[in-house]
Amino acid sequence: MSDRLQELAVFVRAAESGSFSRAARELGLSQPSVSRIIGELEARLGVTLLLRTTRRITVTDAGALFLDRAREILAEIEDAEDAARGLDSLRGLIRLAIPVVYGTREIIPRLPKFLAAHPMLRVEMSVADQRQDLVADGADIAIRLGDLDDSVFGARKLETLERMLVASPAYLKARGTPKTPADLAAHDCVFGPGNFGRDSWSFRRNGTETSVDVRGRIHTNSGPGVFASVMAGLGIAMVSTVMAGPEVKAGVLVPLLRSYKLSSVDVHAVFPGGPRPSTKVRALVDFLVEELK
């Protein structure tokens, strides 16, 4: 990499991550080297791009303008290299952030086919239900369930998931099976990432919508926590039909109130850097859209 390109790459990762040490680790450099490169860049430009504190570095106004252009230049260079090699010769690393249950059941099982088509690509995955900071964490793609709040990012819809209520046979034996949404008021409900903090669930039937206040002693920000709780007999959970399919088929979870429709949840691939991601990111997103039809 030329000195100018290295300057851009170092600056972008230091600015995005807010840390010289993190940028150094990701780029295979020493922290003093990163500090030196940024210092030389600022001296050559005659402006301060990053403000250093003992805890974090922040981007100045001049640095924010330079960051936008630096990202564009690096993306254009990567696209030019990929175009020269051809789509079948994509290479490098894709950093992918995925939620636990959806990611492990719907995304990871499809990656072998994608990687077989692109043998020089590598995937680094962060698997967590907490919404991550794509820019600070350096993620190329995040899979997001539900409403999007990252308006400055590009996004593409992958699919829509239908939802249902489930409970374990042991719970239903002990507490009875609800016949209508109103019956849920007498049951314990398990609140997960998709409905964390909500105290009512809405149902539709024959064009009529009904909201029911629900309660429960289990609240978790983890998809696996929801499944473990409901299978342990701790209550009734709202889950997607796709992700609960294996448990329902095996009989360890029982679907409830199937004549009532719950609100669906959209799944998006989200990527930083605007609506036009890099060639390798576009390739993976295109692949997932086709696979999840």
Secondary structure per residue as TSV (DSSP state, phi and psi in degrees):
chain	resnum	aa	ss	phi	psi
A	1	M	-	360.0	133.5
A	2	S	-	-66.9	163.6
A	3	D	H	-59.5	-40.6
A	4	R	H	-66.2	-42.6
A	5	L	H	-67.3	-38.3
A	6	Q	H	-63.5	-40.2
A	7	E	H	-56.8	-46.8
A	8	L	H	-63.2	-46.4
A	9	A	H	-62.6	-43.2
A	10	V	H	-65.5	-45.7
A	11	F	H	-61.2	-45.4
A	12	V	H	-60.5	-47.5
A	13	R	H	-70.8	-34.5
A	14	A	H	-66.2	-42.1
A	15	A	H	-67.8	-41.9
A	16	E	H	-70.0	-43.0
A	17	S	H	-85.2	-18.3
A	18	G	T	70.7	22.5
A	19	S	-	-152.3	125.6
A	20	F	H	-67.0	-39.6
A	21	S	H	-66.4	-39.5
A	22	R	H	-67.5	-43.0
A	23	A	H	-60.1	-39.7
A	24	A	H	-63.0	-44.7
A	25	R	H	-61.8	-45.5
A	26	E	H	-67.7	-31.0
A	27	L	H	-99.3	0.6
A	28	G	T	71.4	33.4
A	29	L	-	-119.2	170.2
A	30	S	-	-87.3	156.7
A	31	Q	H	-62.7	-42.2
A	32	P	H	-59.5	-33.3
A	33	S	H	-65.9	-42.6
A	34	V	H	-62.0	-45.4
A	35	S	H	-61.2	-40.3
A	36	R	H	-66.3	-43.8
A	37	I	H	-63.0	-42.8
A	38	I	H	-64.8	-42.1
A	39	G	H	-61.9	-43.1
A	40	E	H	-66.2	-37.7
A	41	L	H	-63.3	-46.6
A	42	E	H	-64.2	-38.9
A	43	A	H	-65.0	-40.5
A	44	R	H	-67.8	-38.4
A	45	L	H	-80.9	-22.4
A	46	G	T	75.8	22.1
A	47	V	S	-138.2	157.3
A	48	T	-	-89.8	122.8
A	49	L	-	-96.8	-35.5
A	50	L	E	-130.7	135.7
A	51	L	E	-97.9	125.5
A	52	R	E	-97.9	133.3
A	53	T	-	-126.3	175.4
A	54	T	S	-68.5	-22.8
A	55	R	S	-102.9	-33.4
A	56	R	-	-161.0	157.2
A	57	I	E	-106.0	144.0
A	58	T	E	-125.1	157.5
A	59	V	E	-92.1	132.2
A	60	T	-	-77.7	174.3
A	61	D	H	-61.1	-43.1
A	62	A	H	-64.8	-38.0
A	63	G	H	-65.3	-36.0
A	64	A	H	-65.1	-41.7
A	65	L	H	-64.1	-43.3
A	66	F	H	-67.0	-35.2
A	67	L	H	-62.9	-44.5
A	68	D	H	-59.1	-46.9
A	69	R	H	-69.1	-37.4
A	70	A	H	-64.0	-41.3
A	71	R	H	-60.6	-44.5
A	72	E	H	-62.2	-42.6
A	73	I	H	-64.3	-46.1
A	74	L	H	-64.0	-39.3
A	75	A	H	-66.1	-39.9
A	76	E	H	-66.9	-37.6
A	77	I	H	-64.8	-43.6
A	78	E	H	-62.8	-41.8
A	79	D	H	-63.0	-41.1
A	80	A	H	-63.7	-41.5
A	81	E	H	-65.4	-42.3
A	82	D	H	-65.2	-38.6
A	83	A	H	-64.4	-38.5
A	84	A	H	-67.0	-37.7
A	85	R	H	-77.7	-31.1
A	86	G	-	96.6	154.5
A	87	L	G	-59.9	-30.5
A	88	D	G	-75.5	-4.5
A	89	S	G	-117.0	26.2
A	90	L	-	-59.5	141.1
A	91	R	E	-145.0	169.0
A	92	G	E	105.5	-160.5
A	93	L	E	-116.4	135.5
A	94	I	E	-112.7	121.3
A	95	R	E	-93.9	120.5
A	96	L	E	-120.5	127.1
A	97	A	E	-109.3	121.8
A	98	I	E	-133.5	147.3
A	99	P	-	-70.7	157.2
A	100	V	H	-63.8	-62.8
A	101	V	H	-69.5	-50.9
A	102	Y	H	-61.5	-42.5
A	103	G	I	-64.2	-43.4
A	104	T	I	-77.2	-23.9
A	105	R	I	-98.7	-28.5
A	106	E	I	-113.3	-31.7
A	107	I	I	-95.6	-56.1
A	108	I	G	-57.6	-42.8
A	109	P	G	-61.4	-17.9
A	110	R	G	-93.2	-12.0
A	111	L	H	-66.0	-34.1
A	112	P	H	-55.2	-40.4
A	113	K	H	-65.1	-42.0
A	114	F	H	-66.3	-45.7
A	115	L	H	-70.1	-29.0
A	116	A	H	-65.2	-32.9
A	117	A	H	-78.5	-19.4
A	118	H	-	-133.5	75.2
A	119	P	T	-65.3	-14.9
A	120	M	E	-97.0	4.9
A	121	L	E	-93.4	147.3
A	122	R	E	-124.0	150.6
A	123	V	E	-123.1	128.9
A	124	E	E	-112.9	121.4
A	125	M	E	-110.9	136.3
A	126	S	E	-109.0	118.0
A	127	V	E	-111.6	107.1
A	128	A	-	-161.0	148.0
A	129	D	S	-83.5	-18.6
A	130	Q	S	-71.6	136.5
A	131	R	-	-68.8	124.3
A	132	Q	-	-94.8	157.7
A	133	D	-	-81.3	103.8
A	134	L	H	-58.7	-41.7
A	135	V	H	-70.0	-50.9
A	136	A	H	-63.8	-37.2
A	137	D	H	-84.4	-5.4
A	138	G	T	72.1	23.3
A	139	A	-	-75.6	140.1
A	140	D	S	-85.8	-34.4
A	141	I	E	-142.2	139.7
A	142	A	E	-124.8	138.5
A	143	I	E	-95.2	120.4
A	144	R	E	-118.9	133.0
A	145	L	E	-104.0	132.7
A	146	G	S	97.6	-164.3
A	147	D	-	-65.6	144.9
A	148	L	-	-94.6	138.0
A	149	D	-	-123.7	6.2
A	150	D	-	-99.9	71.5
A	151	S	T	-65.8	-21.8
A	152	V	T	-81.7	-7.5
A	153	F	S	-95.8	159.9
A	154	G	E	-81.4	155.8
A	155	A	E	-152.4	151.0
A	156	R	E	-142.4	131.2
A	157	K	E	-72.5	133.7
A	158	L	E	-97.9	-45.0
A	159	E	E	-170.5	173.1
A	160	T	E	-118.0	128.7
A	161	L	E	-101.1	128.8
A	162	E	-	-81.8	153.5
A	163	R	E	-122.3	159.6
A	164	M	E	-149.6	168.1
A	165	L	E	-98.4	141.8
A	166	V	E	-138.5	156.5
A	167	A	E	-150.4	162.9
A	168	S	-	-82.1	153.9
A	169	P	H	-57.4	-36.6
A	170	A	H	-64.7	-41.5
A	171	Y	H	-63.6	-45.3
A	172	L	H	-65.8	-34.0
A	173	K	H	-65.3	-38.1
A	174	A	H	-80.4	-34.6
A	175	R	H	-114.2	-8.9
A	176	G	-	90.0	162.2
A	177	T	-	-102.8	124.0
A	178	P	-	-66.1	136.7
A	179	K	S	-100.7	-26.4
A	180	T	S	-135.1	161.4
A	181	P	G	-55.9	-34.9
A	182	A	G	-60.7	-27.7
A	183	D	G	-66.0	-19.9
A	184	L	G	-64.4	-22.1
A	185	A	G	-60.9	-23.1
A	186	A	G	-97.0	8.8
A	187	H	S	-117.5	161.7
A	188	D	E	-87.1	132.2
A	189	C	E	-115.2	150.1
A	190	V	E	-104.2	125.1
A	191	F	E	-104.0	123.6
A	192	G	-	-115.7	-165.6
A	193	P	T	-56.9	-35.5
A	194	G	T	-75.9	-19.9
A	195	N	T	-137.4	26.9
A	196	F	T	-61.5	127.2
A	197	G	T	85.6	-4.2
A	198	R	-	-86.4	147.3
A	199	D	-	-117.4	11.4
A	200	S	E	-146.6	147.6
A	201	W	E	-119.6	142.0
A	202	S	E	-110.7	142.4
A	203	F	E	-131.9	150.7
A	204	R	E	-124.7	139.9
A	205	R	E	-156.2	125.9
A	206	N	T	54.2	40.2
A	207	G	T	79.2	1.6
A	208	T	E	-110.0	132.9
A	209	E	E	-102.7	136.3
A	210	T	E	-128.7	132.2
A	211	S	E	-109.2	136.2
A	212	V	E	-125.5	127.9
A	213	D	E	-71.0	129.7
A	214	V	-	-125.6	159.7
A	215	R	E	-139.7	165.6
A	216	G	E	-178.4	159.6
A	217	R	E	-99.0	-5.0
A	218	I	E	-112.0	119.5
A	219	H	E	-127.2	129.4
A	220	T	-	-143.6	145.6
A	221	N	S	-96.7	19.8
A	222	S	-	-124.4	130.2
A	223	G	H	-59.8	-49.4
A	224	P	H	-59.8	-30.7
A	225	G	H	-64.5	-36.6
A	226	V	H	-64.0	-49.4
A	227	F	H	-63.5	-42.5
A	228	A	H	-63.8	-39.3
A	229	S	H	-67.6	-45.9
A	230	V	H	-70.5	-35.6
A	231	M	H	-72.4	-22.0
A	232	A	T	-80.6	-2.0
A	233	G	T	85.0	22.4
A	234	L	S	-86.6	-5.8
A	235	G	-	156.9	-167.4
A	236	I	E	-102.7	133.9
A	237	A	E	-121.0	152.6
A	238	M	E	-100.2	118.7
A	239	V	E	-136.9	166.3
A	240	S	E	-78.8	148.4
A	241	T	H	-64.9	-33.9
A	242	V	H	-66.0	-47.5
A	243	M	H	-76.2	-25.4
A	244	A	H	-91.6	-2.9
A	245	G	H	-52.0	-50.0
A	246	P	H	-60.2	-40.7
A	247	E	H	-69.8	-38.3
A	248	V	H	-66.8	-43.9
A	249	K	H	-62.6	-36.7
A	250	A	H	-78.1	-11.1
A	251	G	T	84.9	4.9
A	252	V	S	-82.7	-16.0
A	253	L	S	-130.4	145.6
A	254	V	E	-114.9	124.7
A	255	P	E	-72.1	144.6
A	256	L	E	-125.4	152.7
A	257	L	-	50.4	47.3
A	258	R	T	-68.8	-17.2
A	259	S	T	-80.9	-4.0
A	260	Y	S	-108.5	143.2
A	261	K	E	-104.9	129.3
A	262	L	E	-93.3	161.1
A	263	S	-	-64.9	143.0
A	264	S	-	-85.4	171.9
A	265	V	E	-132.6	129.2
A	266	D	E	-83.9	146.0
A	267	V	E	-114.0	127.6
A	268	H	E	-123.7	149.8
A	269	A	E	-95.0	125.6
A	270	V	E	-116.7	139.0
A	271	F	E	-142.1	140.1
A	272	P	S	-75.7	167.2
A	273	G	S	90.9	14.2
A	274	G	S	92.6	-175.6
A	275	P	S	-72.9	-13.2
A	276	R	-	-111.4	95.5
A	277	P	-	-78.5	177.8
A	278	S	-	-67.9	167.0
A	279	T	H	-60.5	-42.6
A	280	K	H	-68.7	-35.4
A	281	V	H	-67.7	-44.1
A	282	R	H	-59.6	-38.8
A	283	A	H	-62.3	-43.8
A	284	L	H	-68.6	-41.7
A	285	V	H	-65.6	-43.3
A	286	D	H	-59.0	-41.4
A	287	F	H	-62.2	-46.5
A	288	L	H	-65.5	-39.9
A	289	V	H	-58.6	-44.3
A	290	E	H	-68.7	-41.7
A	291	E	H	-68.7	-32.3
A	292	L	T	-94.8	7.8
A	293	K	-	-57.1	360.0
